[in-house]
Amino acid sequence: MQIDAVSPNAFIQEQSLGIHYNETSDLLDYLVDASVFHYADGYVALPTKPGLGIEIDETVVRRAAAVGHKSFELSELVEEAPIASLVDLVKQQLGGWPMYLMTNVTGHDYHERQREGRGKARRNGFGHGVNHFNPRSPLYEFKDEHLIWLSDLGLAITIGALVLVGRTYGWANLALWYGAPYLWVNHWLGKF
């Protein structure tokens, strides 16, 4: 702030007081008198004391040093970085829909309530008997079992046709003709 005060072209000073990532280690936690940085109408007055105009509470600093700095997980440090957002988007697009179909990952987990008793001892996740391809899954009733078999057959035929197209015309063409539109539709279906 002292530099801003003597710089004629200083327009705005960004600050992070009271923001979520400073919890338990905010700048004000280490000051004897936190009112030095009191904001009024969006402005903070220049400190009037000598030096930086603040007095550090050495006791708080020693206590914090003994505990150590708050450790962050890598995902927390980069959660808003564009590359992290892109990675999350790609994971969601490539894995979200298949995970839902194979493990019912975002669906309810109250399978014990299934009327025909198909949900006993079953829960969401790999290997626990709940997915959208298993005709005996608690997601379906017995009367719908043949429809799930037909759906599975349709998926097998589709996958076989895609493999044939990939081998015949090249996997890059398959990615362009099928993969890109699949991701585009999956993206918009997932959003709404």
C-alpha positions as CSV (number, residue, x, y, z in Angstrom):
1,M,0.0,0.0,0.0
2,Q,2.9,2.4,0.7
3,I,4.0,2.0,-2.9
4,D,0.5,2.6,-4.1
5,A,0.4,5.8,-2.0
6,V,3.4,7.3,-3.7
7,S,2.8,6.0,-7.3
8,P,0.7,8.5,-9.3
9,N,-0.5,5.8,-11.7
10,A,-1.7,3.3,-9.0
11,F,-5.4,2.8,-9.8
12,I,-6.4,-0.3,-7.7
13,Q,-4.8,-2.6,-5.2
14,E,-6.0,-6.2,-5.2
15,Q,-6.3,-7.8,-1.8
16,S,-7.5,-11.1,-0.4
17,L,-8.5,-10.3,3.2
18,G,-11.2,-12.7,4.5
19,I,-11.2,-14.8,1.3
20,H,-11.8,-18.6,1.7
21,Y,-8.2,-19.8,1.0
22,N,-6.8,-17.6,3.8
23,E,-8.9,-19.2,6.6
24,T,-6.8,-19.7,9.7
25,S,-3.9,-17.9,8.2
26,D,-5.3,-14.5,7.1
27,L,-3.0,-11.5,7.2
28,L,-5.1,-9.9,9.9
29,D,-4.5,-12.9,12.2
30,Y,-0.9,-11.9,12.6
31,L,-1.4,-8.2,13.5
32,V,-1.6,-6.7,16.9
33,D,-4.2,-4.1,15.6
34,A,-6.2,-5.4,12.7
35,S,-8.1,-2.1,12.4
36,V,-5.1,-0.8,10.3
37,F,-6.8,-2.5,7.4
38,H,-10.4,-1.5,8.1
39,Y,-12.3,-0.8,4.9
40,A,-14.8,2.0,4.6
41,D,-16.7,2.6,1.4
42,G,-14.3,0.3,-0.5
43,Y,-11.2,2.2,0.7
44,V,-8.6,1.5,3.3
45,A,-6.7,4.4,4.9
46,L,-2.9,4.5,4.7
47,P,-1.2,3.2,7.8
48,T,0.3,6.1,9.9
49,K,2.7,4.2,12.1
50,P,6.4,4.1,11.2
51,G,7.8,1.5,8.7
52,L,5.1,-0.6,7.1
53,G,2.6,0.9,9.5
54,I,1.7,-2.4,11.1
55,E,2.8,-4.2,14.2
56,I,3.2,-8.0,14.0
57,D,2.0,-10.1,16.9
58,E,5.1,-12.3,17.4
59,T,3.2,-14.7,19.7
60,V,0.8,-15.6,17.0
61,V,3.6,-16.0,14.5
62,R,5.5,-18.4,16.8
63,R,2.3,-20.4,17.4
64,A,1.6,-20.6,13.7
65,A,5.3,-21.6,13.0
66,A,5.0,-24.4,15.5
67,V,1.9,-25.8,13.8
68,G,3.2,-25.2,10.3
69,H,1.5,-23.8,7.3
70,K,-1.9,-25.0,6.2
71,S,-1.1,-27.8,3.7
72,F,-3.1,-27.8,0.5
73,E,-3.9,-30.6,-1.8
74,L,-2.8,-30.1,-5.4
75,S,-6.4,-30.2,-6.6
76,E,-7.2,-27.3,-4.2
77,L,-4.3,-25.2,-5.4
78,V,-5.1,-25.5,-9.1
79,E,-8.9,-25.9,-8.9
80,E,-9.6,-22.6,-10.8
81,A,-6.7,-22.8,-13.2
82,P,-7.8,-23.1,-16.9
83,I,-5.8,-26.3,-17.4
84,A,-7.4,-27.9,-14.3
85,S,-10.8,-26.9,-15.6
86,L,-10.0,-28.4,-19.0
87,V,-8.8,-31.7,-17.4
88,D,-12.0,-31.9,-15.2
89,L,-14.2,-31.2,-18.3
90,V,-12.4,-33.9,-20.3
91,K,-12.8,-36.4,-17.4
92,Q,-16.5,-35.6,-17.1
93,Q,-17.1,-35.9,-20.8
94,L,-15.1,-39.1,-21.3
95,G,-15.9,-40.8,-18.0
96,G,-19.1,-39.2,-16.5
97,W,-21.7,-40.9,-18.7
98,P,-20.0,-44.3,-18.8
99,M,-19.5,-44.3,-15.0
100,Y,-23.2,-43.5,-14.5
101,L,-24.2,-46.3,-16.8
102,M,-21.8,-48.9,-15.4
103,T,-22.0,-48.0,-11.6
104,N,-25.1,-45.7,-11.2
105,V,-22.5,-43.4,-9.6
106,T,-24.8,-40.3,-9.3
107,G,-28.0,-42.2,-8.9
108,H,-29.8,-43.1,-5.7
109,D,-28.5,-45.8,-3.5
110,Y,-31.7,-47.0,-2.0
111,H,-31.9,-50.4,-3.7
112,E,-33.3,-52.2,-0.7
113,R,-36.6,-50.5,-1.5
114,Q,-37.0,-52.3,-4.9
115,R,-40.4,-54.0,-4.9
116,E,-39.3,-57.3,-6.2
117,G,-36.4,-57.7,-3.8
118,R,-33.7,-57.3,-6.4
119,G,-31.9,-54.7,-4.4
120,K,-30.9,-56.8,-1.3
121,A,-27.2,-56.3,-0.5
122,R,-26.7,-54.3,-3.7
123,R,-25.2,-50.8,-3.9
124,N,-23.7,-48.4,-6.4
125,G,-20.2,-49.0,-7.6
126,F,-18.2,-51.5,-9.6
127,G,-19.0,-55.1,-8.8
128,H,-22.0,-54.5,-6.6
129,G,-24.7,-55.5,-9.0
130,V,-26.1,-52.1,-9.9
131,N,-25.6,-50.9,-13.4
132,H,-27.7,-50.0,-16.4
133,F,-26.6,-53.1,-18.5
134,N,-27.5,-55.8,-16.1
135,P,-31.0,-57.1,-16.7
136,R,-31.2,-58.3,-13.0
137,S,-30.1,-54.9,-11.7
138,P,-32.4,-53.4,-9.0
139,L,-32.9,-50.4,-11.3
140,Y,-35.4,-52.5,-13.3
141,E,-38.4,-54.7,-12.7
142,F,-38.6,-58.3,-13.8
143,K,-41.1,-57.5,-16.5
144,D,-38.4,-55.2,-18.2
145,E,-35.6,-57.8,-18.2
146,H,-36.1,-58.7,-21.9
147,L,-35.9,-55.0,-22.9
148,I,-32.5,-54.7,-21.1
149,W,-31.2,-57.7,-23.0
150,L,-32.4,-56.2,-26.3
151,S,-30.7,-52.9,-25.3
152,D,-27.4,-54.7,-24.5
153,L,-27.6,-56.5,-27.9
154,G,-28.1,-53.1,-29.6
155,L,-25.0,-51.8,-27.8
156,A,-23.0,-54.8,-28.8
157,I,-24.0,-54.4,-32.5
158,T,-23.2,-50.6,-32.3
159,I,-19.8,-51.2,-30.7
160,G,-19.0,-53.9,-33.3
161,A,-20.0,-51.5,-36.2
162,L,-17.8,-48.8,-34.7
163,V,-14.8,-51.2,-34.5
164,L,-15.5,-52.2,-38.1
165,V,-15.6,-48.5,-39.2
166,G,-12.4,-47.8,-37.2
167,R,-10.5,-50.7,-38.8
168,T,-11.8,-49.9,-42.3
169,Y,-11.6,-46.1,-42.5
170,G,-9.1,-45.4,-39.7
171,W,-9.5,-44.6,-36.0
172,A,-8.9,-40.8,-36.6
173,N,-11.9,-40.7,-38.9
174,L,-14.0,-42.6,-36.4
175,A,-13.0,-40.1,-33.7
176,L,-14.0,-37.3,-36.1
177,W,-17.2,-38.8,-37.3
178,Y,-18.4,-40.4,-34.1
179,G,-16.3,-39.3,-31.2
180,A,-16.5,-35.5,-31.6
181,P,-20.3,-35.5,-32.0
182,Y,-20.7,-38.0,-29.1
183,L,-18.7,-35.6,-26.8
184,W,-20.7,-32.6,-28.1
185,V,-24.1,-34.3,-27.4
186,N,-22.8,-35.7,-24.1
187,H,-21.7,-32.3,-23.0
188,W,-25.1,-30.7,-23.6
189,L,-27.0,-33.6,-22.2
190,G,-24.9,-33.4,-19.0
191,K,-25.5,-29.7,-18.6
192,F,-29.3,-29.9,-18.8
